[in-house]
Amino acid sequence: MSWYRRTKLVFDSLRRNINPKILPRPHVPTRINPNGSSNPSAKFSGFSSISSRGVGLRVRPWTSLEKTNTIAYNPFLSLSKRNYYVDRYQVRHFKPRGPRRWIQNPRTVWTVVLISSGVIITLFFGNLETVPYTKRTHFVLLSKSMEKRIGETQFDQIKKTYKGKILPAIHPESIRVRLIAKEIIDALQRGLSHERTWSDLGYASMDSTMRGSDKGVKETALALSEGGDEEMMSWSKDDQILDDKWIQQSRKKDTKSASSHLEGINWEVLVVNEPTVNAFCMPGGKIVVFTGLLEHFKSDAEVATVIGHEVGHAVARHVAEGITKNLWFAILQLVLYQFVMPDLVNTMSALFLRLPFSRKMEIEADYIGLLLLSSAGYDPRIAPKVYEKLGKLGGDAALGEYLSTHPSGKKRSQLLAQAHVMEEALMIYREVQSGRGIEGFL
């Protein structure tokens, strides 16, 4: 029965703490005769010496001395003053707890909103940058030092992954790729040294020739399209950024490009003996080329087209921009998870946010690579053919383009073959071939 006694003691203690406190009946003074009988003529002054302020309550007058003097429970007696406050009428109130205390104050709410807006606006405009060549403005949160560190870490991981398959520096293919990459990097550095804005008057004429091989840009575009001008404009306008209006406006902008992330870069080239038809350039100037690409593209101009495209990604900071975009995508997904199934949210965000963004970045890198190719002294008219060949090697499909991170090779070829795009590249190429060169065209 010991457990019964312990349980009963616990419940009794809880009941005493919960039940109203019963205070002892105060002493009621009366005038009593010496003989012990009360004096009916004496006035009753039972509560003259008792003040309600002593206990913090208003004491009800007694109607009968025989009644028990029970005082109601006051919750403020057992609480510290920090949990309640007294208004001007001397009435006690519980203080509200939690975030409602500042939300209920309009002045505090407006202060928080103004400070938050100022921080967001400062963060946004403080991290806006202008992409070289295209003059596109983008928002990047990742710092330049962090971006370089990411590229170096990935480059070290590539070396470990393909250990034993990396061609030595004295290998003929390594020397060839390194010399082609050096021409592209030199062209980039010349462009960074003296920025220059193009005007419409600088475009080459359609009838001009050079070395007897220039038949005009229209003929090149028609030959690549294999279906005339109507087929060239069959792609969605939302997926391309190289339309005539964009070219004319972007090249006329007198905006200083953000090129500080390209200063002091230690450019490195690595050739991997793998049959993969691929190449990429990581942040920090780390270029990797696979021998499978060199087997399908024999000429230096074709290899320079691919390297120029990959360097274009580093010029436009697409990796840092992609990390920033993924941050916003993740926040949006967390919000949608509360209303929609996670699998559906992931699928829709990939189809409508991540993949379209990736395809636009590829098109922008194509354009930057085309200008670098021309500045390095290679004929830019080879670039559309290279991308068309890449599309055939990758197996372009109508539905596969919407599920891929890269546009179809045919679309990329047609975009670069547009008159306003190709004429700009041809003008740079002609100046380089004539010996005048070009100092800067960012």
C-alpha positions in Angstrom: 0.0 0.0 0.0 3.0 2.3 0.0 2.4 3.3 -3.6 -1.2 4.2 -2.7 0.0 6.6 0.1 2.6 8.2 -2.2 0.1 8.8 -4.9 -2.4 10.2 -2.4 0.2 12.6 -1.1 1.0 13.8 -4.6 -2.6 14.5 -5.4 -3.2 16.2 -2.1 -0.3 18.6 -2.7 -1.5 19.4 -6.2 -5.0 20.0 -5.0 -3.8 22.4 -2.3 -1.8 24.4 -4.9 -4.7 24.6 -7.3 -7.6 25.3 -4.9 -8.2 28.9 -3.8 -6.2 30.0 -0.8 -8.3 30.3 2.3 -7.0 33.1 4.6 -7.8 33.1 8.3 -10.7 35.2 9.5 -9.5 38.6 10.6 -10.0 39.6 14.2 -13.1 41.6 14.7 -12.6 44.0 17.7 -15.7 44.7 19.8 -16.3 46.6 23.0 -17.0 44.2 25.8 -18.1 45.0 29.4 -15.9 44.1 32.2 -18.4 41.5 33.2 -18.0 39.8 29.9 -21.3 40.8 28.1 -21.3 42.9 25.0 -22.5 46.5 25.0 -25.3 46.8 22.5 -25.0 50.5 22.5 -21.4 50.4 21.4 -20.8 51.1 17.7 -19.3 48.3 15.6 -15.9 49.2 14.1 -14.9 45.7 12.9 -12.9 46.7 9.8 -11.7 50.1 10.7 -8.1 48.9 11.1 -8.0 46.6 8.1 -6.9 48.0 4.7 -7.6 46.1 1.5 -4.2 47.4 0.2 -2.5 45.1 2.7 -3.6 42.0 0.7 -4.1 43.6 -2.7 -7.9 42.8 -2.6 -11.1 44.4 -2.0 -12.6 42.8 1.1 -16.4 42.2 1.1 -18.2 43.6 4.2 -19.4 41.0 6.6 -23.2 40.6 7.0 -22.9 38.2 9.8 -20.1 37.5 12.3 -21.0 33.8 12.1 -20.1 33.5 8.4 -16.7 32.2 7.4 -14.4 34.9 6.0 -13.2 33.2 2.7 -11.2 35.4 0.2 -11.2 34.6 -3.5 -8.0 33.5 -5.2 -6.0 36.3 -6.8 -3.6 35.1 -9.6 -1.4 38.2 -9.3 -0.3 37.4 -5.7 1.8 34.4 -6.9 3.3 36.1 -10.0 6.3 38.4 -10.3 5.7 41.9 -11.6 7.4 41.3 -14.9 4.4 39.1 -15.9 1.8 41.8 -15.5 1.3 45.5 -15.6 -1.0 48.0 -13.9 -2.9 50.6 -16.0 -3.8 54.1 -14.9 -7.0 52.8 -13.2 -4.9 50.6 -11.0 -6.1 47.4 -12.7 -3.7 44.6 -13.2 -3.3 42.9 -16.6 -1.3 40.0 -17.8 1.5 40.9 -20.2 1.1 39.2 -23.7 3.9 36.8 -24.6 5.5 35.8 -27.9 5.9 37.8 -31.1 2.5 39.4 -30.9 3.9 42.0 -28.6 5.8 43.8 -31.4 3.4 42.9 -34.2 0.6 44.7 -32.4 2.6 47.9 -32.3 2.2 49.7 -35.7 5.3 51.8 -35.1 7.5 48.8 -34.5 6.1 47.0 -37.5 6.9 50.0 -39.8 10.4 50.2 -38.4 11.1 46.5 -39.1 9.6 46.9 -42.6 11.7 49.9 -43.5 14.9 48.5 -42.1 14.4 45.1 -43.9 13.6 46.9 -47.2 16.7 49.0 -46.9 18.8 45.9 -46.3 17.3 44.0 -49.2 17.6 47.0 -51.7 21.2 47.5 -50.6 22.0 43.8 -51.0 20.4 43.7 -54.4 21.9 46.7 -56.0 25.2 46.1 -54.4 25.5 42.7 -56.1 24.3 43.7 -59.6 26.9 43.2 -62.3 27.1 43.8 -66.0 28.2 40.8 -68.1 31.1 41.6 -70.5 30.2 41.5 -74.3 26.5 41.1 -73.8 26.0 44.0 -71.3 23.3 41.9 -69.5 22.8 42.8 -65.9 22.6 39.9 -63.5 22.4 39.5 -59.7 25.2 37.4 -58.1 25.5 36.8 -54.4 28.6 34.6 -54.5 31.9 36.5 -53.9 34.7 36.3 -56.5 37.1 34.7 -54.1 34.6 32.0 -53.2 33.9 31.4 -56.9 37.6 30.9 -57.6 38.0 28.6 -54.6 35.1 26.5 -55.9 36.8 26.2 -59.3 40.1 25.2 -57.8 38.4 22.6 -55.6 36.6 21.1 -58.6 39.8 21.1 -60.7 41.6 19.2 -58.0 38.8 16.7 -57.9 39.0 16.2 -61.7 42.7 15.5 -61.3 42.0 12.8 -58.7 39.1 11.3 -60.7 41.0 11.0 -64.0 44.4 10.1 -62.4 46.4 8.1 -64.9 44.3 9.3 -67.9 45.7 12.9 -68.0 48.0 13.5 -71.0 51.4 14.9 -70.1 52.3 18.4 -70.9 54.7 17.4 -73.7 52.0 15.3 -75.5 51.2 16.7 -78.9 47.5 17.0 -78.2 48.2 18.8 -74.9 50.5 21.2 -76.7 48.0 21.8 -79.4 45.1 22.5 -77.0 47.3 24.7 -74.8 48.3 26.9 -77.8 44.7 27.2 -79.0 43.5 28.1 -75.5 46.3 30.7 -75.2 45.1 32.5 -78.3 41.6 32.7 -76.8 42.9 33.9 -73.5 45.1 36.5 -75.2 42.1 37.8 -77.2 40.2 38.0 -73.9 42.9 40.0 -72.2 43.2 42.4 -75.1 39.4 43.0 -74.8 39.7 43.6 -71.1 42.5 46.2 -71.5 40.6 48.8 -73.5 36.8 48.6 -73.5 35.1 49.8 -76.6 31.4 50.2 -77.6 30.3 49.2 -81.0 28.0 51.2 -83.3 25.8 50.1 -86.1 28.1 51.9 -88.7 30.9 49.4 -87.9 29.1 46.4 -89.4 30.6 44.9 -92.5 28.6 45.2 -95.8 26.9 42.1 -97.2 28.9 42.3 -100.5 32.3 42.7 -99.0 34.9 39.9 -99.6 38.1 38.9 -98.0 40.6 36.6 -99.6 38.0 35.7 -102.2 36.1 33.4 -99.8 33.4 35.7 -98.2 30.1 35.2 -100.0 28.1 37.2 -97.5 26.5 36.3 -94.3 23.1 35.6 -95.8 24.5 32.8 -97.9 26.1 31.2 -94.8 22.8 31.5 -92.9 20.8 30.0 -95.7 23.2 27.1 -96.2 23.1 26.3 -92.5 19.3 26.5 -92.2 18.6 24.1 -95.1 15.1 25.4 -95.3 15.2 29.1 -95.9 14.6 32.1 -93.7 11.2 30.8 -92.3 12.8 27.8 -90.7 15.5 30.0 -89.1 12.9 31.9 -87.1 10.9 28.9 -86.0 12.3 28.7 -82.4 10.6 30.2 -79.4 11.5 33.8 -78.7 11.6 33.2 -75.0 14.6 30.8 -75.4 16.9 33.1 -77.4 18.6 36.3 -76.4 20.4 37.1 -79.7 17.5 38.8 -81.5 18.1 42.0 -83.5 16.7 44.3 -80.8 18.8 42.7 -78.1 22.0 43.0 -80.2 21.4 46.6 -81.1 20.6 47.7 -77.6 23.2 45.7 -75.8 26.2 46.8 -77.9 25.2 50.5 -77.6 25.1 50.5 -73.8 27.8 52.6 -72.3 28.1 50.5 -69.2 31.3 49.4 -67.6 31.5 45.6 -67.5 32.3 43.6 -64.4 35.6 42.1 -65.3 37.5 42.2 -62.0 36.8 38.4 -61.6 39.0 37.8 -64.6 42.0 39.8 -63.4 45.0 37.8 -62.0 43.5 34.4 -63.0 45.9 31.5 -63.2 44.7 29.9 -66.4 45.4 26.1 -66.7 44.6 23.5 -69.4 44.1 19.8 -68.8 43.6 17.2 -71.6 42.0 13.9 -70.4 42.3 10.8 -72.5 38.6 9.9 -72.5 36.3 9.2 -75.5 33.7 11.7 -74.1 32.9 14.5 -76.6 33.1 17.3 -74.0 35.0 20.2 -72.6 34.4 22.7 -69.8 35.9 25.7 -68.1 35.5 26.0 -64.3 35.7 29.3 -62.4 39.2 30.4 -61.9 40.3 29.6 -65.4 40.6 25.8 -65.2 40.0 24.4 -68.7 39.5 20.6 -69.3 39.3 19.1 -72.7 38.6 15.4 -73.5 40.3 13.6 -76.3 36.9 12.4 -77.6 36.3 16.0 -78.7 39.6 16.2 -80.5 38.8 13.0 -82.5 35.6 14.5 -83.9 36.9 18.1 -84.4 40.2 18.0 -86.3 40.8 21.6 -87.2 42.1 24.2 -84.7 39.2 26.6 -85.5 36.7 23.9 -84.4 38.5 23.3 -81.2 38.9 27.1 -80.6 35.1 27.4 -81.0 34.4 25.0 -78.2 37.1 26.5 -75.9 35.8 30.0 -76.6 32.3 28.9 -75.6 33.6 27.4 -72.3 35.7 30.5 -71.6 32.5 32.5 -72.2 30.9 30.7 -69.2 33.8 31.9 -67.0 33.6 35.5 -68.4 29.8 35.7 -67.6 30.2 34.1 -64.2 27.5 31.5 -65.0 28.5 29.2 -62.2 28.1 32.0 -59.5 24.8 33.1 -61.1 23.5 29.6 -61.2 24.3 29.2 -57.4 22.4 32.4 -56.7 19.4 31.3 -58.8 19.4 27.9 -57.1 19.1 29.7 -53.8 15.9 31.5 -54.9 14.6 28.3 -56.4 15.1 26.4 -53.2 13.3 29.1 -51.2 10.4 29.0 -53.7 10.3 25.2 -53.4 10.1 25.3 -49.6 7.1 27.6 -49.9 5.4 25.4 -52.5 6.0 22.3 -50.4 3.3 23.5 -48.0 0.6 23.3 -50.7 1.8 20.9 -53.4 3.5 17.5 -53.4 7.3 17.6 -53.3 7.8 15.5 -56.4 5.5 17.7 -58.4 7.3 20.8 -57.2 10.7 19.4 -58.1 9.5 18.5 -61.6 7.8 21.8 -62.3 10.7 23.9 -61.0 13.1 21.9 -63.2 11.0 22.3 -66.4 10.1 25.9 -66.0 13.0 27.4 -64.0 16.2 25.5 -64.0 16.3 24.1 -67.5 15.3 27.3 -69.3 17.8 29.3 -67.3 20.6 26.8 -68.2 19.7 27.0 -71.9 19.8 30.8 -71.9 23.2 30.7 -70.3 24.5 28.3 -73.0 23.3 30.7 -75.7 25.0 33.6 -74.1 28.2 31.7 -73.8 27.9 30.9 -77.6 27.8 34.6 -78.4 30.7 35.5 -76.1 32.7 32.5 -77.5 32.0 33.7 -81.1 33.5 37.1 -80.4 36.5 35.6 -78.7 37.0 33.2 -81.6 37.0 36.2 -84.1 39.4 38.2 -81.9 41.8 35.2 -81.7 42.0 35.3 -85.5 39.7 32.3 -86.4 37.0 32.5 -89.0 33.7 32.9 -87.0 31.7 31.3 -89.8 33.0 27.9 -88.6 31.1 28.2 -85.3 27.5 27.5 -86.6 28.8 24.4 -88.3 30.5 23.2 -85.1 27.3 23.6 -83.0 25.3 21.8 -85.7 27.7 18.9 -85.6 27.6 18.8 -81.8 23.8 18.5 -82.0 24.1 15.6 -84.4 26.6 13.8 -82.1 24.4 14.4 -79.1 21.3 13.2 -80.9 19.0 16.2 -81.0 15.3 15.5 -80.5 12.3 17.8 -80.5 11.1 16.7 -77.1 14.6 16.2 -75.7 15.5 19.9 -76.1 12.9 20.9 -73.5 14.3 18.3 -71.1 18.0 19.2 -71.7 20.3 21.8 -70.2 21.6 22.8 -73.7 19.6 24.0 -76.7 19.6 21.9 -79.8 22.6 22.2 -82.0 20.4 23.4 -84.9 19.0 26.3 -82.9 22.4 27.3 -81.6 23.7 27.3 -85.2 20.8 29.4 -86.5 21.2 31.9 -83.7 24.9 32.5 -84.4 24.3 32.7 -88.2 22.0 35.7 -87.9 23.2 38.7 -89.8 23.5 41.1 -86.9 25.5 38.5 -84.9 27.7 37.1 -87.6 28.6 40.6 -89.2 29.8 41.8 -85.8 32.1 38.8 -85.5 33.3 39.1 -89.1 34.2 42.7 -88.6 36.4 41.7 -85.7 37.9 38.9 -87.7 38.8 41.1 -90.7 40.5 43.7 -88.5 42.6 41.0 -86.9 43.5 39.5 -90.3 44.4 42.9 -91.7 47.0 43.4 -89.0 45.2 46.2 -87.2 43.8 43.8 -84.6 41.3 45.0 -82.0 42.1 46.3 -78.6 38.9 45.9 -76.9 35.3 45.1 -77.7 33.6 44.5 -74.3 
